[in-house]
Amino acid sequence: MENLNKEEIIKIILNHLTKEQKDQSIIYLNYEPYKSGDIINIGRTSIEVKKTSYLAFVDLQPRLNWGHSCIYILIDSKTFETELFHEQFPVFYEDYPESYRVLLRYGSKPSNDRHFNVYD
């Protein structure tokens, strides 16, 4: 990751969440940056990436089926500026890609950052 470390990313993301949102959500990060011009399709929404950025995905109600509230946060890899997108669907519907990691589960750091089961 260019200029970001995991702790900085968590701080940036948490600046956009309430304590309640943090405690009830699972927060994921795609460690593979999107490049300028890339298109991210989320449900019916298409997001055009303006600068090289990392995508955080905050599942606000992880134990519910889709659609429900979630937040996407694009984090500029150089300036750390953010763009928020409030959505109802995940960016993918199958297994999480290898580039995705869990940063926080229900307000705590996971023992395994590839632990995606929402029920344990």
Secondary structure by P-SEA (a helix, b strand, c coil): cccccaaaaaaaaaccccaaaaaabbbbbccccccccbbbbcccbbbbbccbbbbbbbccccccccccbbbbbbbccccccccccccccccccccccccccccccccccccccccccccc
